[in-house]
Amino acid sequence: MSLFKIEGGSRLAGEITPQGAKNEALQVLCAVLLTDEPVHITNVPDIIDVNNQIELLRKIGVKIQKNGKGDFTFQADSVDLQYLQSDEFLGRSAKLRGSVMFMGPLLTRYGRAMVSKPGGDKIGRRRVDTHFLGMERLGARFRYDAERYVFDITANHLKGAYMLLDEASITGTANIIMAAVLAEGTTTIYNAACEPYIQQLCRMLNRMGAHIEGIASNLLTIHGVKSLHGTDHRILPDMIEVGSFIGMAAMCGDGIRIKDVSYDDLGIIPYTFRRLGISVQRQGDDIYIPCHEHYEIESFIDGSFMTFSDAPWPGLTPDLLSVLLVVSTQAKGSVLIHQKMFESRLFFVDKLIDMGAQIILCDPHRAVVVGHDHQIRLRGGRMTSPDIRAGIALLIAAMSAEGTSTISNIEQIDRGYEDIEGRFNALGARITRIND
């Protein structure tokens, strides 16, 4: 297990470019299973979760050619259906939450999929009901093998159907879309997730010959087609990285430019940081964050103090609440962070309290942060990364703190952030990776 050693207090300056979006990559990599023709994907992030997904595709027989950094060609013309039922495949897929999105493509193309209970961050219960209920509506049957912890899903052929999702699940919506594009007839998905990465998946599938209407809305209509062909696709910049970099620049920066952010796809993220008092300056498709000696949290119009809560797109992504919480510790004013969707994501705040932050953890979903207004700096400490997003938040806190900090279990951070210490060190940070 590796750890980061962070010498805090350095002021950072320069330019940084976000990687390709992790969540989009995990979706579009599954979509290559829908055709036997080559699919060319660029801006693929070099991170653990995505690399594991690529390796899993290779294991099941997908031909993969790496053309350059972040540039791959995939061809699923000889998928090993026997391997898909093996304990090795099921064991590998159990460790990667994105593997649940193999279900839709495999079911619609081959009539069967076996899925382990998915892994991922330990951030609370993350149910998969939406995936299975959607497949059932399309005509699939499934049974759960309690001894192997495996779902076995079968269908002679899928037929389009109307469905109202009980939650706007991103991965659930992606899975149902990929199953429906080759189903017979028309599928209507209401309360569909509609964030930019779902939009990207739909546009990619349409270029492959699918017929999807209502892209960017929560009402999708999918007219099934007989087959799909190959395409070229470029993954968007990762909006969660962009938000993380805004937070890092506010806490530690002496002027930082975030390059090529696809600003129009960031939604409410820049506005949310502005409500913390952060100057987020759009310059073309870049964001510039000047040095902040002070930043003051806005109040609501009625004078009550600010609340940030997560919501499905176009609401605020839950993946940035950890970063917003850390940035709030040095703001002037108070803010309530309300993490509605997951019950374990705020438990990392005890480490911030040990570093001197003034935070009241009200319950598993809510924390009140009383900002220091830079009058009291955080102090270094020893920490463990519990998940990807809390890990980057703790790293930002350690970079801004006085003294030396260590963060263990940084493999969690590596799952979502590519060479993060190298990119931060290029701005002037002092982060050392220590491999045990």
C-alpha positions as CSV (number, residue, x, y, z in Angstrom):
1,M,0.0,0.0,0.0
2,S,1.4,3.4,-1.0
3,L,1.1,6.8,0.7
4,F,1.6,10.5,0.0
5,K,3.9,12.7,2.0
6,I,2.8,16.3,1.6
7,E,4.9,19.3,2.7
8,G,2.1,21.9,3.1
9,G,2.1,25.6,2.7
10,S,3.5,25.9,-0.9
11,R,1.9,28.5,-3.1
12,L,1.0,27.1,-6.6
13,A,0.9,28.8,-9.9
14,G,0.8,27.8,-13.6
15,E,-1.5,25.8,-15.9
16,I,-3.1,22.4,-15.5
17,T,-5.3,20.4,-17.9
18,P,-8.0,18.0,-16.8
19,Q,-7.9,14.4,-17.9
20,G,-10.7,12.6,-19.8
21,A,-13.8,12.0,-17.8
22,K,-13.7,8.8,-15.7
23,N,-17.4,8.3,-15.6
24,E,-17.9,8.8,-19.3
25,A,-15.0,6.5,-20.1
26,L,-16.5,3.7,-18.1
27,Q,-19.8,4.0,-20.1
28,V,-18.4,4.3,-23.6
29,L,-15.9,1.5,-23.0
30,C,-18.9,-0.8,-22.4
31,A,-20.6,0.4,-25.6
32,V,-17.8,-1.1,-27.7
33,L,-19.4,-4.4,-27.0
34,L,-22.5,-3.4,-29.1
35,T,-20.7,-3.9,-32.5
36,D,-18.2,-6.1,-34.2
37,E,-16.6,-3.2,-36.0
38,P,-13.7,-1.0,-34.7
39,V,-14.5,1.8,-32.2
40,H,-11.9,4.5,-31.9
41,I,-11.9,6.4,-28.5
42,T,-9.5,9.2,-27.6
43,N,-8.8,11.2,-24.4
44,V,-9.1,8.0,-22.3
45,P,-7.8,8.7,-18.8
46,D,-4.9,6.7,-17.5
47,I,-6.4,5.8,-14.1
48,I,-6.9,2.5,-12.2
49,D,-10.6,2.1,-12.7
50,V,-10.5,2.8,-16.5
51,N,-7.4,0.6,-17.0
52,N,-9.1,-2.2,-15.1
53,Q,-12.1,-1.9,-17.4
54,I,-9.9,-2.0,-20.5
55,E,-8.1,-5.1,-19.2
56,L,-11.5,-6.7,-18.5
57,L,-12.5,-6.1,-22.1
58,R,-9.2,-7.6,-23.2
59,K,-9.9,-10.7,-21.1
60,I,-13.3,-11.3,-22.6
61,G,-11.8,-11.2,-26.1
62,V,-12.1,-7.6,-27.3
63,K,-9.2,-6.7,-29.6
64,I,-7.5,-3.6,-28.2
65,Q,-4.9,-1.4,-29.9
66,K,-3.2,1.4,-28.1
67,N,-2.5,4.1,-30.7
68,G,-0.9,6.7,-28.3
69,K,-1.5,8.3,-24.9
70,G,-5.3,8.0,-24.2
71,D,-5.9,6.8,-27.8
72,F,-7.4,3.3,-28.2
73,T,-9.2,1.2,-30.9
74,F,-11.5,-1.6,-29.7
75,Q,-13.1,-4.3,-31.7
76,A,-15.5,-6.8,-30.1
77,D,-15.8,-9.3,-33.0
78,S,-14.8,-12.4,-31.0
79,V,-16.2,-12.1,-27.5
80,D,-15.4,-15.2,-25.3
81,L,-18.9,-16.0,-24.0
82,Q,-17.5,-18.9,-21.9
83,Y,-15.1,-16.6,-20.1
84,L,-18.0,-14.3,-19.2
85,Q,-19.4,-17.1,-17.0
86,S,-16.1,-18.0,-15.4
87,D,-15.2,-17.3,-11.7
88,E,-12.2,-15.3,-12.9
89,F,-14.3,-12.9,-14.9
90,L,-16.9,-12.6,-12.1
91,G,-14.1,-12.0,-9.5
92,R,-12.5,-9.3,-11.6
93,S,-15.9,-7.6,-12.3
94,A,-16.8,-7.6,-8.6
95,K,-13.9,-5.2,-7.9
96,L,-15.0,-2.7,-10.5
97,R,-18.4,-0.9,-10.3
98,G,-18.3,0.1,-13.9
99,S,-18.5,-3.6,-15.0
100,V,-22.2,-3.6,-14.1
101,M,-22.7,-1.7,-17.4
102,F,-21.5,-4.7,-19.4
103,M,-25.0,-6.1,-18.7
104,G,-26.9,-4.0,-21.2
105,P,-24.6,-4.6,-24.2
106,L,-24.1,-8.3,-23.5
107,L,-27.8,-9.0,-22.9
108,T,-29.0,-7.2,-26.1
109,R,-26.3,-8.6,-28.3
110,Y,-25.8,-12.1,-26.9
111,G,-28.9,-12.8,-24.9
112,R,-27.1,-13.4,-21.6
113,A,-25.1,-11.5,-19.0
114,M,-23.6,-12.5,-15.7
115,V,-22.9,-9.7,-13.2
116,S,-21.2,-9.8,-9.8
117,K,-22.4,-7.5,-7.1
118,P,-20.4,-4.5,-8.1
119,G,-17.5,-2.9,-6.1
120,G,-16.3,0.7,-6.1
121,D,-16.1,3.3,-3.3
122,K,-17.2,2.5,0.2
123,I,-19.5,5.4,0.4
124,G,-22.7,3.7,1.5
125,R,-25.3,1.6,-0.1
126,R,-25.5,1.9,-3.9
127,R,-28.4,-0.2,-5.1
128,V,-28.6,-1.6,-8.6
129,D,-32.4,-2.1,-8.7
130,T,-32.8,0.4,-11.6
131,H,-30.5,-1.7,-13.8
132,F,-32.5,-4.9,-13.3
133,L,-35.9,-3.3,-13.3
134,G,-35.1,-1.7,-16.6
135,M,-33.9,-5.0,-18.1
136,E,-37.1,-6.7,-16.9
137,R,-39.2,-4.1,-18.6
138,L,-37.3,-4.9,-21.8
139,G,-38.2,-8.6,-21.4
140,A,-35.2,-10.0,-19.6
141,R,-35.3,-12.5,-16.7
142,F,-32.8,-12.7,-13.9
143,R,-32.0,-14.9,-10.9
144,Y,-29.5,-14.3,-8.1
145,D,-27.0,-17.0,-7.1
146,A,-26.5,-16.4,-3.4
147,E,-23.5,-18.8,-3.2
148,R,-21.5,-17.0,-6.0
149,Y,-23.0,-13.5,-5.3
150,V,-23.9,-13.4,-9.0
151,F,-26.8,-12.2,-11.0
152,D,-27.6,-14.3,-14.1
153,I,-29.7,-12.3,-16.7
154,T,-31.1,-13.9,-19.8
155,A,-33.4,-12.8,-22.7
156,N,-34.4,-14.5,-26.0
157,H,-34.8,-11.1,-27.5
158,L,-35.5,-7.7,-26.0
159,K,-38.5,-5.6,-26.8
160,G,-39.0,-1.9,-26.4
161,A,-41.1,-0.7,-23.5
162,Y,-42.1,2.4,-21.6
163,M,-40.5,2.9,-18.2
164,L,-40.5,5.5,-15.5
165,L,-37.3,5.1,-13.5
166,D,-37.6,5.3,-9.7
167,E,-34.3,7.2,-9.6
168,A,-32.3,9.0,-12.2
169,S,-29.4,6.6,-11.9
170,I,-26.6,7.5,-14.2
171,T,-25.2,4.0,-14.7
172,G,-28.7,2.5,-14.7
173,T,-29.7,4.9,-17.5
174,A,-26.6,4.1,-19.5
175,N,-27.2,0.4,-19.1
176,I,-30.8,0.6,-20.2
177,I,-29.9,2.8,-23.2
178,M,-27.3,0.3,-24.4
179,A,-29.7,-2.6,-24.1
180,A,-32.5,-0.7,-25.8
181,V,-30.6,0.4,-28.9
182,L,-30.7,-3.2,-30.3
183,A,-34.1,-4.1,-28.9
184,E,-37.1,-4.6,-31.1
185,G,-39.4,-1.6,-31.2
186,T,-39.4,1.7,-29.3
187,T,-38.2,2.2,-25.7
188,T,-39.2,5.3,-23.7
189,I,-37.2,6.2,-20.6
190,Y,-38.7,8.8,-18.3
191,N,-36.7,10.3,-15.4
192,A,-33.6,9.3,-17.2
193,A,-30.2,10.7,-16.1
194,C,-29.3,13.5,-18.5
195,E,-25.8,14.7,-17.4
196,P,-23.2,15.4,-20.1
197,Y,-21.6,11.9,-20.0
198,I,-25.0,10.3,-20.7
199,Q,-25.4,12.8,-23.6
200,Q,-22.0,11.8,-24.9
201,L,-22.9,8.1,-24.8
202,C,-26.1,8.8,-26.7
203,R,-24.4,10.8,-29.4
204,M,-21.7,8.1,-29.7
205,L,-24.4,5.5,-30.2
206,N,-26.2,7.6,-32.7
207,R,-23.0,7.9,-34.7
208,M,-22.8,4.1,-34.6
209,G,-26.3,3.8,-36.1
210,A,-28.6,4.0,-33.1
211,H,-31.7,6.2,-33.1
212,I,-32.0,8.0,-29.8
213,E,-34.2,11.1,-29.4
214,G,-34.5,13.6,-26.4
215,I,-30.7,13.8,-25.7
216,A,-30.0,16.2,-22.8
217,S,-33.5,15.8,-21.4
218,N,-34.9,13.3,-18.9
219,L,-37.2,11.8,-21.5
220,L,-35.4,9.6,-23.9
221,T,-37.0,7.7,-26.9
222,I,-34.9,4.9,-28.4
223,H,-36.0,3.3,-31.6
224,G,-34.3,-0.1,-31.8
225,V,-32.1,-1.0,-34.8
226,K,-30.8,-4.3,-36.2
227,S,-27.1,-3.6,-35.7
228,L,-24.5,-0.9,-35.0
229,H,-21.2,0.0,-36.7
230,G,-17.9,1.5,-35.6
231,T,-17.3,5.2,-34.9
232,D,-14.8,7.7,-33.5
233,H,-15.4,9.3,-30.1
234,R,-13.6,11.8,-27.9
235,I,-14.2,11.8,-24.2
236,L,-15.0,15.1,-22.5
237,P,-12.7,16.6,-19.8
238,D,-13.5,15.4,-16.4
239,M,-15.8,17.9,-14.7
240,I,-15.0,16.5,-11.2
241,E,-11.3,17.1,-11.9
242,V,-12.1,20.6,-13.0
243,G,-14.0,21.2,-9.8
244,S,-11.2,19.7,-7.7
245,F,-8.7,22.0,-9.4
246,I,-10.9,25.1,-8.7
247,G,-10.9,24.1,-5.0
248,M,-7.1,23.5,-5.0
249,A,-6.5,26.8,-6.7
250,A,-8.7,28.7,-4.2
251,M,-6.9,27.1,-1.2
252,C,-3.3,27.0,-2.5
253,G,-3.0,29.1,-5.7
254,D,-1.2,32.2,-6.7
255,G,-3.0,32.3,-10.0
256,I,-3.9,29.0,-11.8
257,R,-5.3,28.4,-15.2
258,I,-7.3,25.3,-15.8
259,K,-7.1,24.5,-19.5
260,D,-9.6,23.2,-22.0
261,V,-12.4,22.5,-19.5
262,S,-15.4,22.3,-21.9
263,Y,-17.0,25.1,-19.9
264,D,-20.5,24.7,-21.3
265,D,-20.6,21.1,-20.0
266,L,-19.7,22.1,-16.4
267,G,-23.3,23.1,-15.5
268,I,-23.7,24.5,-12.0
269,I,-20.1,23.8,-10.9
270,P,-18.6,27.3,-11.5
271,Y,-21.6,29.0,-10.0
272,T,-21.4,26.9,-6.9
273,F,-17.8,27.9,-6.2
274,R,-18.7,31.5,-6.9
275,R,-21.2,31.2,-4.0
276,L,-18.3,30.3,-1.8
277,G,-16.7,33.6,-2.8
278,I,-14.3,32.1,-5.3
279,S,-13.5,34.2,-8.4
280,V,-14.0,31.7,-11.3
281,Q,-13.1,33.6,-14.4
282,R,-14.0,32.1,-17.8
283,Q,-11.4,32.9,-20.5
284,G,-12.4,31.2,-23.7
285,D,-12.6,27.5,-22.8
286,D,-10.2,27.9,-19.9
287,I,-10.9,28.9,-16.3
288,Y,-8.6,31.2,-14.4
289,I,-8.6,31.3,-10.6
290,P,-6.6,34.3,-9.2
291,C,-4.9,34.3,-5.7
292,H,-7.5,34.5,-2.9
293,E,-6.3,36.0,0.3
294,H,-10.0,36.0,1.4
295,Y,-13.2,34.6,0.1
296,E,-16.6,35.0,1.7
297,I,-19.6,32.6,1.6
298,E,-22.8,34.1,0.3
299,S,-26.0,34.0,2.2
300,F,-29.4,33.3,0.8
301,I,-31.6,36.3,0.0
302,D,-33.5,35.8,3.3
303,G,-30.2,36.0,5.3
304,S,-30.0,32.4,6.2
305,F,-26.6,30.8,5.7
306,M,-25.7,28.9,2.6
307,T,-26.5,25.2,2.0
308,F,-25.0,23.0,-0.7
309,S,-26.7,19.7,-1.5
310,D,-26.3,17.2,-4.2
311,A,-29.0,16.4,-6.8
312,P,-29.3,14.7,-10.2
313,W,-28.0,16.7,-13.2
314,P,-28.4,19.6,-13.7
315,G,-28.1,19.8,-9.9
316,L,-24.8,19.7,-8.1
317,T,-22.9,16.4,-8.4
318,P,-22.3,14.6,-5.1
319,D,-18.7,14.0,-6.2
320,L,-17.7,17.6,-5.4
321,L,-19.2,18.0,-2.0
322,S,-16.0,16.8,-0.3
323,V,-14.0,19.4,-2.1
324,L,-16.5,22.1,-1.4
325,L,-16.4,21.2,2.3
326,V,-12.6,21.5,2.4
327,V,-12.6,24.8,0.6
328,S,-15.2,26.1,3.1
329,T,-12.9,25.6,6.0
330,Q,-10.9,28.7,5.0
331,A,-13.8,30.8,3.8
332,K,-15.4,33.6,5.8
333,G,-18.8,32.5,6.9
334,S,-20.7,29.2,7.5
335,V,-22.2,26.6,5.2
336,L,-24.2,23.5,5.5
337,I,-23.1,20.6,3.4
338,H,-26.0,18.2,2.8
339,Q,-24.9,14.9,1.2
340,K,-28.3,13.4,0.4
341,M,-27.4,10.5,-1.9
342,F,-24.7,8.6,0.2
343,E,-24.6,8.0,3.9
344,S,-20.8,7.5,4.4
345,R,-19.2,10.2,2.3
346,L,-18.9,12.7,5.2
347,F,-17.2,10.5,7.6
348,F,-13.8,11.8,6.5
349,V,-14.4,15.1,8.2
350,D,-13.0,13.8,11.5
351,K,-9.6,14.0,9.9
352,L,-10.3,17.6,9.0
353,I,-11.3,18.3,12.6
354,D,-8.0,16.8,13.7
355,M,-6.3,19.3,11.4
356,G,-8.1,22.2,13.1
357,A,-11.2,22.7,10.9
358,Q,-14.4,23.8,12.6
359,I,-16.9,21.3,11.5
360,I,-20.0,19.9,13.2
361,L,-21.0,16.5,11.8
362,C,-24.8,16.6,12.4
363,D,-25.5,13.1,11.1
364,P,-24.3,10.8,8.3
365,H,-25.7,13.2,5.7
366,R,-25.1,16.8,7.0
367,A,-22.1,18.8,8.2
368,V,-21.9,22.5,9.2
369,V,-18.6,24.2,8.4
370,V,-17.5,27.4,10.1
371,G,-14.8,29.0,8.0
372,H,-11.6,30.3,9.5
373,D,-11.2,33.1,7.0
374,H,-7.5,32.2,6.8
375,Q,-7.1,33.4,10.4
376,I,-6.3,29.9,11.5
377,R,-4.6,27.5,9.1
378,L,-5.1,23.8,9.0
379,R,-2.2,21.8,10.4
380,G,-0.7,18.7,9.0
381,G,-1.7,15.3,10.1
382,R,-1.9,11.6,9.3
383,M,-4.9,10.5,7.2
384,T,-6.3,7.6,5.2
385,S,-8.2,8.1,1.9
386,P,-11.6,6.3,2.3
387,D,-12.8,6.9,-1.3
388,I,-11.7,8.8,-4.5
389,R,-13.4,12.1,-3.8
390,A,-12.6,12.3,0.0
391,G,-9.0,11.4,-1.0
392,I,-8.6,14.4,-3.3
393,A,-10.3,16.7,-0.7
394,L,-7.8,15.5,2.0
395,L,-4.9,16.0,-0.4
396,I,-6.0,19.6,-1.1
397,A,-6.4,20.2,2.7
398,A,-2.9,18.8,3.3
399,M,-1.4,21.0,0.6
400,S,-2.9,24.1,2.2
401,A,-1.9,23.1,5.8
402,E,1.1,24.0,7.9
403,G,3.6,21.2,8.3
404,T,3.8,17.7,7.0
405,S,0.9,15.4,6.3
406,T,0.7,11.8,5.1
407,I,-2.2,10.2,3.3
408,S,-2.4,6.4,3.1
409,N,-4.5,4.2,0.9
410,I,-3.8,6.5,-2.0
411,E,-4.8,3.8,-4.5
412,Q,-8.3,5.1,-3.9
413,I,-7.1,8.5,-5.3
414,D,-5.3,6.8,-8.2
415,R,-8.7,5.2,-9.2
416,G,-9.9,8.6,-10.3
417,Y,-7.0,11.0,-10.8
418,E,-4.2,10.5,-13.3
419,D,-0.6,11.2,-12.0
420,I,-2.1,13.7,-9.5
421,E,1.1,14.3,-7.6
422,G,3.1,14.9,-10.8
423,R,0.6,17.5,-12.1
424,F,0.3,19.2,-8.7
425,N,4.1,19.2,-8.2
426,A,4.4,20.9,-11.6
427,L,2.5,23.8,-10.1
428,G,4.8,24.0,-7.1
429,A,3.4,21.5,-4.7
430,R,5.6,19.2,-2.7
431,I,4.1,15.7,-2.7
432,T,6.1,12.5,-2.5
433,R,4.7,9.1,-3.3
434,I,6.1,6.5,-1.0
435,N,5.6,2.9,-2.1
436,D,5.6,0.3,0.7
